Amino acid sequence: MAGLNIGIILGSTRQGRVSPQVGQWVKEVADRRGDANYEIVDIADYKLPLLGEEDATEQATAWNTKLASLDGFVFIVAEYNHSITGALKNALDYARDSWNNKAAGIVSYGSVGGARAAEHLRGILGELSVADVRIHAALSLFTDFDNGEFKPADLHLTNVNGMLDQVLAWSGALKTLRI
Ligand SMILES: Cc1cc2nc3c(=O)[nH]c(=O)nc-3n(C[C@H](O)[C@H](O)[C@H](O)COP(=O)(O)O)c2cc1C
């Protein structure tokens, strides 16, 4: 649906991370569709300290303002110890209303496609009233990366586009609840 704003959220913040490569690829695939406004949202830019450890009003306001401007999300999910990164969990915890009644898709990566992290994320999204779509692109550290360089197999395009179809449909539908 034209006019929807979809944030592609980079879910890892460590130095040397590969999430920017994955996010950029998703954005290029999405932009070719020409059906929404897609933007990369990098958690690292918001410099969120661990929730509650110090006054972070300014960072929290900036993060919530960005989320509030978005109608839907694509999470770029790295698998750390069979779950999402601490940075992504912290960023999820920093907002509530600005997540609610929106849709999300997942692009994950790991030794088994980041599947375990993706499933953990789905549980968290339920609590935040984010409708996570079924189609999910799961990238392999073994076959879609070459020494840290992201080289996705073409077969993933089908799932990324299918996931985006669902995210746009549900983002448009859920927007009517927020007006
Ligand atoms: C702390 C840590 C834990 C990890 N645990 C897992 C894991 O449980 N399963 C897995 O498939 N990969 C695991 N990995 C490998 C990461 O998926 C891989 O390093 C990936 O590139 C991380 O994403 P990033 O580069 O965007 O940070 C782990 C990496 C780190 C740093």
The ligand as an SDF file (V2000), in Angstrom:
LIG
                    3D

 31 33  0  0  0  0  0  0  0  0999 V2000
   27.3630  -13.7640   21.6610 C   0  0  0  0  0  0  0  0  0  0  0  0
   27.1080  -14.5450   20.4110 C   0  0  0  0  0  0  0  0  0  0  0  0
   26.3260  -15.6820   20.4750 C   0  0  0  0  0  0  0  0  0  0  0  0
   26.0390  -16.3930   19.3200 C   0  0  0  0  0  0  0  0  0  0  0  0
   25.2040  -17.4630   19.3940 N   0  0  0  0  0  0  0  0  0  0  0  0
   24.7740  -18.0370   18.2560 C   0  0  0  0  0  0  0  0  0  0  0  0
   23.7540  -19.0280   18.2940 C   0  0  0  0  0  0  0  0  0  0  0  0
   23.2570  -19.4120   19.3330 O   0  0  0  0  0  0  0  0  0  0  0  0
   23.3300  -19.5540   17.1340 N   0  0  0  0  0  0  0  0  0  0  0  0
   23.8330  -19.1550   15.9170 C   0  0  0  0  0  0  0  0  0  0  0  0
   23.3740  -19.6500   14.8940 O   0  0  0  0  0  0  0  0  0  0  0  0
   24.7980  -18.2090   15.8510 N   0  0  0  0  0  0  0  0  0  0  0  0
   25.2650  -17.6490   16.9860 C   0  0  0  0  0  0  0  0  0  0  0  0
   26.2300  -16.6750   16.9340 N   0  0  0  0  0  0  0  0  0  0  0  0
   26.8060  -16.3390   15.6450 C   0  0  0  0  0  0  0  0  0  0  0  0
   26.0820  -15.1360   15.0620 C   0  0  0  0  0  0  0  0  0  0  0  0
   24.8240  -15.5160   14.5320 O   0  0  0  0  0  0  0  0  0  0  0  0
   26.9490  -14.5050   13.9670 C   0  0  0  0  0  0  0  0  0  0  0  0
   28.1640  -14.0780   14.5700 O   0  0  0  0  0  0  0  0  0  0  0  0
   26.2630  -13.3290   13.3070 C   0  0  0  0  0  0  0  0  0  0  0  0
   27.1240  -12.7410   12.3560 O   0  0  0  0  0  0  0  0  0  0  0  0
   25.8800  -12.2960   14.3530 C   0  0  0  0  0  0  0  0  0  0  0  0
   25.2310  -11.2030   13.7700 O   0  0  0  0  0  0  0  0  0  0  0  0
   25.9460   -9.7790   13.7110 P   0  0  0  0  0  0  0  0  0  0  0  0
   27.2160   -9.9810   12.8760 O   0  0  0  0  0  0  0  0  0  0  0  0
   24.9680   -8.8840   12.9960 O   0  0  0  0  0  0  0  0  0  0  0  0
   26.2560   -9.3580   15.1000 O   0  0  0  0  0  0  0  0  0  0  0  0
   26.5630  -15.9660   18.0750 C   0  0  0  0  0  0  0  0  0  0  0  0
   27.3690  -14.8170   18.0260 C   0  0  0  0  0  0  0  0  0  0  0  0
   27.6250  -14.1110   19.1790 C   0  0  0  0  0  0  0  0  0  0  0  0
   28.4400  -12.8450   19.0900 C   0  0  0  0  0  0  0  0  0  0  0  0
  1  2  1  0
  2  3  1  0
  2 30  2  0
  3  4  2  0
  4  5  1  0
  4 28  1  0
  5  6  2  0
  6  7  1  0
  6 13  1  0
  7  8  2  0
  7  9  1  0
  9 10  1  0
 10 11  2  0
 10 12  1  0
 12 13  2  0
 13 14  1  0
 14 15  1  0
 14 28  1  0
 15 16  1  0
 16 17  1  0
 16 18  1  0
 18 19  1  0
 18 20  1  0
 20 21  1  0
 20 22  1  0
 22 23  1  0
 23 24  1  0
 24 25  2  0
 24 26  1  0
 24 27  1  0
 28 29  2  0
 29 30  1  0
 30 31  1  0
M  END
$$$$
